[in-house]
Amino acid sequence: MLPHSLLLLLTAALATSNSNTLDQIPLEAPLPTTFPWIQRFASIGDSYSAGLGAGGRLDFYCSRYAKSYPNILHTSLLGHNQNRTHQFLACSGQTSTEILETQVPALSHDLDLLTISAGGNDIGLSPILSNCVYQFYMASEDDCKTSIQEAAQRVASKDQLYKNITTLISATKPKMSPHGIIYLTGYAGFFGVDDDGCDNVTWAVWSTVESSKQYLKLELREALNALVRAVNSVLLDVVSDSGPGVRFIDYNAHIEALRGRYCEAGVAEPAPNRPALAFYEWDTMDSGEDPKKLRNRTGEDVPKDSFEGDIAKRINKTLREHPEWEFDPDKGFVNKTKAGGVDDKGAVGDTIHWLLPDSWKRVFHLRPEGHEVVARLLLEHLEKNGNGMKKDRLEL
């Protein structure tokens, strides 16, 4: 059960967060700094750290966004400190091994605070979402089960997820100052599982042309949530075994308490703009966004190795097999039964041609309100536990 005061704080954050601010403008006026010891701050990780889709885009190739929890911390919640620097190196689509190889070497030394989000790409998040939910490539029910089973094996194996994250954290320790703190953030379950109201709901991109559509049945939702809990359990084990100065933020229960998941009890999906929704759904529009622009802007390129790039690759594969299909902004991809179809440009340099509108590219990622939850939980933990010169406590 959440402390009542914290629940009120997070509820207020969800109610008042405004996604219409400019890229580098904080969510609110910067607070007077209460952390003068944080002079060198850095953030590494995957798309959940980069903040894919949340606010204004700060970077193209790594899809870093202004309303990501690291940027919220730096520009607002940590308070004003003109001497503080922030290395924002998180990159969408990267596994922990890729983070180790490309982001860790770029970190400055003597860091006072480092945030990390990693592990989702290690277990195969994109294939699971494609095969089990959106079917960006024409996947069957067996493909979905296989994706979940393979992910569960990667989570359970000490030689895979546990080893990868342990190696990553070990490599960052020499970059830290004597009092520096490393925060590893977990993930949140995507689905409500209190009723069967979503059992007849499908989010398949090819819903009008694919006979074997996936539905958001209770069994599937429970399996995907269980996978998230298993990942968080491994991440907590890594943190517990990593010694002083390494802490874990598990926000899963907080998103659940705020009814921020898809398919919450009593919600008729799709409900992409439900105020409490913490994740992006098809056609979710944050405050101040232009719905017409988000729905109609297609045909852009996206980085090959990003979350968007992986999905684009799957869609392009299907279109090569079915050139008669076209994109309809209201229905997804449909069979127009006419010559021509959608022009698949395929790979171009370090990018892949993208066919979905912007409003679909950020699915299953935290909205600004969700990032605010993570940022405030981390802030509260810092306030309670201080820097690495004090005794660490893992619980909020």
MIVO-790416 format. One line per field, with one value per residue (C-alpha): residue in three letters; x, y, z. Coordinates in Angstrom, 2 decimals, decimal comma, padded with zeros to 5 digits. Layout:
% MIVO-790416
type	c(ALA:...);
X	c(X:...);
Y	c(Y:...);
Z	c(Z:...);
***
This chain:
% MIVO-790416
type	c(MET:LEU:PRO:HIS:SER:LEU:LEU:LEU:LEU:LEU:THR:ALA:ALA:LEU:ALA:THR:SER:ASN:SER:ASN:THR:LEU:ASP:GLN:ILE:PRO:LEU:GLU:ALA:PRO:LEU:PRO:THR:THR:PHE:PRO:TRP:ILE:GLN:ARG:PHE:ALA:SER:ILE:GLY:ASP:SER:TYR:SER:ALA:GLY:LEU:GLY:ALA:GLY:GLY:ARG:LEU:ASP:PHE:TYR:CYS:SER:ARG:TYR:ALA:LYS:SER:TYR:PRO:ASN:ILE:LEU:HIS:THR:SER:LEU:LEU:GLY:HIS:ASN:GLN:ASN:ARG:THR:HIS:GLN:PHE:LEU:ALA:CYS:SER:GLY:GLN:THR:SER:THR:GLU:ILE:LEU:GLU:THR:GLN:VAL:PRO:ALA:LEU:SER:HIS:ASP:LEU:ASP:LEU:LEU:THR:ILE:SER:ALA:GLY:GLY:ASN:ASP:ILE:GLY:LEU:SER:PRO:ILE:LEU:SER:ASN:CYS:VAL:TYR:GLN:PHE:TYR:MET:ALA:SER:GLU:ASP:ASP:CYS:LYS:THR:SER:ILE:GLN:GLU:ALA:ALA:GLN:ARG:VAL:ALA:SER:LYS:ASP:GLN:LEU:TYR:LYS:ASN:ILE:THR:THR:LEU:ILE:SER:ALA:THR:LYS:PRO:LYS:MET:SER:PRO:HIS:GLY:ILE:ILE:TYR:LEU:THR:GLY:TYR:ALA:GLY:PHE:PHE:GLY:VAL:ASP:ASP:ASP:GLY:CYS:ASP:ASN:VAL:THR:TRP:ALA:VAL:TRP:SER:THR:VAL:GLU:SER:SER:LYS:GLN:TYR:LEU:LYS:LEU:GLU:LEU:ARG:GLU:ALA:LEU:ASN:ALA:LEU:VAL:ARG:ALA:VAL:ASN:SER:VAL:LEU:LEU:ASP:VAL:VAL:SER:ASP:SER:GLY:PRO:GLY:VAL:ARG:PHE:ILE:ASP:TYR:ASN:ALA:HIS:ILE:GLU:ALA:LEU:ARG:GLY:ARG:TYR:CYS:GLU:ALA:GLY:VAL:ALA:GLU:PRO:ALA:PRO:ASN:ARG:PRO:ALA:LEU:ALA:PHE:TYR:GLU:TRP:ASP:THR:MET:ASP:SER:GLY:GLU:ASP:PRO:LYS:LYS:LEU:ARG:ASN:ARG:THR:GLY:GLU:ASP:VAL:PRO:LYS:ASP:SER:PHE:GLU:GLY:ASP:ILE:ALA:LYS:ARG:ILE:ASN:LYS:THR:LEU:ARG:GLU:HIS:PRO:GLU:TRP:GLU:PHE:ASP:PRO:ASP:LYS:GLY:PHE:VAL:ASN:LYS:THR:LYS:ALA:GLY:GLY:VAL:ASP:ASP:LYS:GLY:ALA:VAL:GLY:ASP:THR:ILE:HIS:TRP:LEU:LEU:PRO:ASP:SER:TRP:LYS:ARG:VAL:PHE:HIS:LEU:ARG:PRO:GLU:GLY:HIS:GLU:VAL:VAL:ALA:ARG:LEU:LEU:LEU:GLU:HIS:LEU:GLU:LYS:ASN:GLY:ASN:GLY:MET:LYS:LYS:ASP:ARG:LEU:GLU:LEU);
X	c(000,00:001,34:001,82:-001,16:001,05:002,99:-000,18:-001,53:001,75:001,78:-001,90:-001,23:001,67:-000,55:-003,27:-001,07:001,63:001,55:003,21:003,04:006,20:009,23:012,02:014,40:011,85:011,19:007,75:007,64:009,89:013,18:013,21:015,97:018,61:018,50:021,24:024,31:026,49:025,11:027,46:027,93:024,79:024,55:021,85:022,38:020,07:017,36:014,23:012,62:015,44:015,58:011,86:010,76:007,87:007,49:007,56:009,80:012,50:016,02:017,90:017,13:019,39:018,82:015,26:015,85:012,92:012,44:009,86:011,99:012,52:016,26:015,54:012,69:015,12:017,79:015,61:013,20:013,05:016,70:016,42:018,44:022,19:024,17:027,20:025,43:026,06:023,95:025,24:022,12:023,45:020,47:019,69:016,47:016,72:020,02:020,62:022,70:025,67:025,33:024,97:028,18:030,01:028,80:027,48:029,66:032,96:031,52:030,69:032,64:034,52:033,65:029,90:027,70:024,49:023,94:020,56:020,26:017,35:018,28:017,09:013,94:015,79:017,91:014,85:013,27:010,60:010,05:009,37:006,93:004,95:004,98:004,03:001,60:-000,08:000,41:001,48:003,65:004,70:002,06:002,68:000,61:-000,45:002,40:004,87:003,54:003,94:007,44:008,44:007,21:008,88:012,20:012,03:011,26:014,29:016,54:015,21:015,65:019,17:021,92:024,12:021,88:019,89:021,45:024,97:024,46:023,13:025,75:028,49:026,99:026,79:030,29:031,63:030,01:031,41:034,88:033,09:031,54:032,81:033,44:029,93:028,27:024,98:023,78:020,02:018,76:015,11:012,79:009,71:005,95:003,33:001,33:-002,09:-004,92:-005,94:-008,99:-011,59:-012,03:-013,19:-010,35:-010,71:-012,40:-010,06:-007,38:-004,70:-003,35:-002,06:-003,41:-006,80:-008,80:-006,67:-005,27:-007,48:-005,38:-005,50:-004,18:-006,60:-005,80:-007,11:-006,70:-004,26:-001,98:-002,15:-001,27:001,66:003,11:002,74:004,40:007,31:007,75:007,71:010,31:012,58:012,22:013,05:016,30:017,18:016,61:018,83:021,57:021,29:021,29:024,44:026,19:026,97:026,66:026,00:023,62:019,86:016,71:013,51:010,54:007,56:005,34:003,04:002,72:001,51:-000,95:-002,25:-002,86:-004,77:-002,24:-002,21:-004,08:-007,30:-007,94:-011,21:-014,22:-012,26:-013,54:-010,47:-009,25:-009,03:-005,83:-006,45:-007,68:-006,21:-004,61:-003,06:000,69:001,64:001,18:-001,55:-002,46:-003,44:-002,64:-002,39:-000,59:-001,67:-000,74:000,02:-001,49:-003,63:-003,73:000,04:000,67:-001,83:-000,81:002,98:004,26:007,02:009,87:013,08:013,94:017,25:017,81:018,58:015,96:012,65:010,91:013,44:012,78:009,04:009,60:011,69:008,84:006,24:008,40:008,83:005,06:004,59:007,14:005,02:001,74:002,34:-001,42:-001,86:-001,93:-002,05:-005,33:-004,88:-008,21:-007,91:-004,22:-003,05:-005,83:-006,14:-007,03:-007,10:-005,54:-002,18:000,58:000,18:002,57:006,03:008,55:011,84:013,52:016,83:018,46:021,92:021,55:017,78:014,70:011,68:008,80:005,15:003,19:002,16:003,93:001,01:001,78:005,57:005,77:003,36:004,08:006,36:005,75:003,92:005,26:003,00:004,59:008,09:007,07:006,11:009,56:011,34:009,42:010,02:013,73:013,70:011,97:014,49:017,33:015,74:015,42:018,79:021,13:024,41:026,73:028,26:025,03:023,60:021,60:018,00:016,40:012,76:010,72);
Y	c(000,00:003,43:006,08:008,42:011,50:010,00:008,91:012,46:013,84:011,51:012,11:015,83:015,28:013,42:016,04:019,09:017,94:020,05:018,72:022,02:023,57:024,15:021,60:022,98:024,77:022,88:021,61:024,25:027,03:025,47:024,84:026,24:023,55:021,09:018,97:021,22:018,11:017,09:018,94:016,27:014,39:011,84:009,59:006,49:003,75:002,79:004,50:004,56:006,82:008,73:009,45:008,37:010,60:012,58:016,32:017,98:015,98:016,89:014,42:012,45:009,41:008,44:009,81:011,78:013,91:016,88:015,29:012,25:011,68:012,52:015,86:016,59:016,03:018,24:021,12:021,20:018,82:018,87:022,63:025,43:024,88:026,85:024,65:021,36:019,65:016,88:014,33:012,95:009,91:007,51:006,04:004,43:000,79:-000,04:-003,19:-003,13:-004,42:-001,57:000,91:-000,51:-000,18:003,24:005,26:004,30:005,27:008,74:009,37:012,00:011,06:012,00:011,79:012,64:011,14:008,60:007,25:004,07:002,36:-000,92:-004,48:-004,19:-004,53:-007,36:-009,58:-008,55:-005,93:-004,97:-008,53:-009,09:-005,93:-006,72:-010,37:-010,12:-006,72:-004,63:-007,31:-004,88:-007,99:-010,63:-012,72:-015,67:-016,62:-019,13:-016,32:-014,41:-017,37:-018,00:-014,36:-014,46:-017,80:-016,64:-013,43:-015,37:-017,59:-014,55:-013,13:-016,40:-017,11:-015,79:-015,63:-013,16:-010,30:-010,52:-010,80:-008,02:-005,48:-006,44:-005,89:-002,55:-001,24:-002,47:-000,53:002,70:002,60:003,94:006,95:007,91:010,33:008,94:010,00:009,36:007,48:005,22:004,80:001,90:002,37:-000,53:-000,85:-000,84:-003,38:-002,22:-003,72:-003,74:-007,31:-006,87:-007,86:-009,28:-006,01:-006,01:-009,61:-008,55:-005,61:-005,84:-003,26:-005,14:-002,72:-005,04:-005,49:-005,20:-007,59:-010,13:-013,09:-014,19:-011,08:-010,93:-009,79:-008,27:-011,26:-011,47:-014,37:-012,38:-009,26:-011,25:-012,91:-009,58:-008,03:-011,08:-010,63:-007,02:-008,07:-010,74:-008,17:-005,82:-008,66:-009,36:-005,66:-005,45:-008,50:-006,82:-003,65:-005,61:-007,44:-004,29:-002,84:000,69:003,56:001,66:002,02:000,81:002,66:000,34:002,43:-000,47:-000,30:003,46:003,34:000,62:002,65:005,62:003,45:004,44:001,18:000,06:-001,89:-000,67:-002,01:-000,18:001,51:000,90:000,63:002,26:005,24:006,94:010,26:009,09:011,62:009,04:006,97:006,77:005,13:006,17:004,37:004,74:008,36:009,59:013,37:015,23:018,71:021,24:018,70:019,14:016,04:016,66:016,97:013,87:011,75:012,82:013,15:009,89:008,85:010,16:008,25:006,82:005,44:001,78:000,57:002,61:001,32:003,00:001,52:-002,02:-001,59:000,07:-002,90:-005,28:-003,17:-002,88:-006,66:-007,14:-004,53:-006,27:-009,40:-007,51:-004,54:-004,08:-002,79:000,89:002,96:004,48:006,91:005,81:002,05:001,26:-000,76:-001,97:-003,87:-001,32:-004,02:-001,72:-001,43:000,62:000,13:001,74:002,60:000,86:002,73:000,39:001,22:004,54:004,95:004,75:005,18:003,19:004,61:004,95:004,58:005,07:008,54:010,18:009,41:005,67:005,71:006,01:003,26:001,46:004,26:006,57:009,82:012,98:012,21:008,77:010,24:012,74:009,82:008,24:011,56:012,36:008,90:009,25:012,74:011,49:008,67:011,18:013,36:010,39:008,80:011,57:010,87:007,89:009,06:008,01:004,54:003,33:002,23:000,57:000,93:004,05);
Z	c(000,00:-000,94:001,75:001,51:001,20:-001,70:-003,48:-003,21:-004,56:-007,56:-008,27:-008,29:-010,68:-013,12:-012,87:-013,31:-015,73:-018,90:-022,04:-023,89:-022,46:-024,66:-024,84:-022,23:-020,04:-016,79:-015,84:-013,15:-011,90:-010,70:-006,99:-004,78:-004,86:-001,99:-003,52:-003,78:-003,78:-007,20:-009,53:-012,20:-013,24:-016,07:-017,53:-019,65:-020,83:-023,29:-024,63:-021,17:-020,03:-023,33:-022,94:-026,42:-027,53:-024,30:-025,00:-027,58:-029,33:-028,18:-030,37:-033,54:-033,59:-029,96:-029,68:-026,49:-025,37:-023,07:-020,76:-019,93:-016,23:-016,38:-018,06:-015,62:-012,75:-014,26:-015,44:-012,52:-009,60:-008,53:-008,18:-009,66:-009,61:-012,17:-011,57:-012,29:-015,62:-017,16:-019,65:-021,32:-023,21:-023,13:-026,54:-027,73:-028,74:-027,06:-025,04:-021,87:-023,87:-026,36:-023,50:-022,04:-025,35:-026,50:-023,56:-020,59:-022,28:-022,95:-019,29:-017,41:-014,26:-010,67:-011,26:-008,30:-009,70:-012,47:-013,61:-015,68:-017,42:-019,07:-019,57:-021,67:-024,96:-023,56:-023,22:-026,55:-025,81:-029,46:-030,71:-027,85:-028,61:-032,31:-032,05:-029,13:-029,42:-032,55:-035,03:-036,96:-038,84:-039,55:-036,45:-035,24:-031,73:-031,67:-032,47:-029,47:-027,13:-028,43:-027,85:-024,25:-023,57:-025,00:-022,97:-019,78:-020,41:-020,80:-017,55:-015,65:-016,89:-014,62:-017,72:-019,51:-017,95:-014,47:-015,86:-018,42:-015,91:-013,31:-015,87:-016,87:-013,31:-012,50:-015,48:-014,30:-010,75:-011,69:-013,18:-009,83:-007,18:-003,65:-002,59:-005,97:-006,29:-009,11:-009,58:-011,68:-012,65:-013,39:-015,57:-014,99:-015,98:-018,97:-018,30:-015,82:-015,01:-012,79:-015,38:-018,88:-020,42:-022,97:-024,07:-027,33:-028,01:-030,70:-031,50:-034,51:-037,16:-039,84:-038,16:-041,40:-043,42:-040,97:-040,12:-037,13:-034,96:-031,41:-028,71:-025,33:-023,43:-019,67:-019,95:-022,26:-020,09:-016,98:-018,76:-019,92:-016,46:-014,88:-017,27:-016,15:-012,49:-013,23:-014,91:-011,94:-009,56:-011,42:-011,47:-007,71:-007,20:-009,20:-007,12:-003,86:-004,95:-006,19:-002,78:-001,37:-003,70:-006,02:-005,59:-007,32:-008,21:-008,80:-009,91:-010,98:-007,93:-008,25:-011,85:-010,83:-007,87:-010,15:-012,68:-015,29:-017,28:-020,37:-019,81:-016,28:-014,84:-016,23:-019,05:-022,58:-024,80:-026,88:-024,52:-025,70:-023,97:-020,58:-018,10:-015,78:-018,60:-017,99:-021,32:-024,93:-026,82:-030,49:-031,10:-027,59:-027,70:-024,93:-023,95:-026,62:-029,36:-032,82:-033,51:-037,25:-037,50:-035,38:-037,32:-040,80:-040,68:-042,14:-044,48:-042,33:-041,70:-038,29:-036,96:-037,82:-034,31:-032,46:-031,09:-034,03:-036,44:-035,28:-035,81:-039,19:-040,27:-039,41:-041,21:-044,31:-044,33:-044,39:-047,11:-049,31:-049,02:-049,56:-051,91:-052,39:-048,81:-047,93:-044,78:-043,65:-040,71:-039,21:-039,70:-039,94:-042,94:-045,22:-048,47:-051,14:-053,86:-056,38:-058,05:-056,55:-052,81:-050,38:-051,62:-049,37:-049,63:-047,16:-045,53:-046,38:-044,88:-041,11:-041,25:-042,24:-044,05:-041,61:-042,60:-039,38:-038,15:-035,23:-032,92:-033,25:-032,94:-029,16:-028,12:-024,82:-023,62:-020,69:-021,24:-019,53:-016,57:-016,20:-016,36:-013,70:-011,43:-011,87:-011,35:-008,16:-006,71:-007,35:-005,84:-002,69:-002,38:-002,65:000,02:002,39:001,76:000,64:-001,09:-000,90:002,36:004,11:004,62:001,63:002,03:-000,97:000,05:-000,56);
***
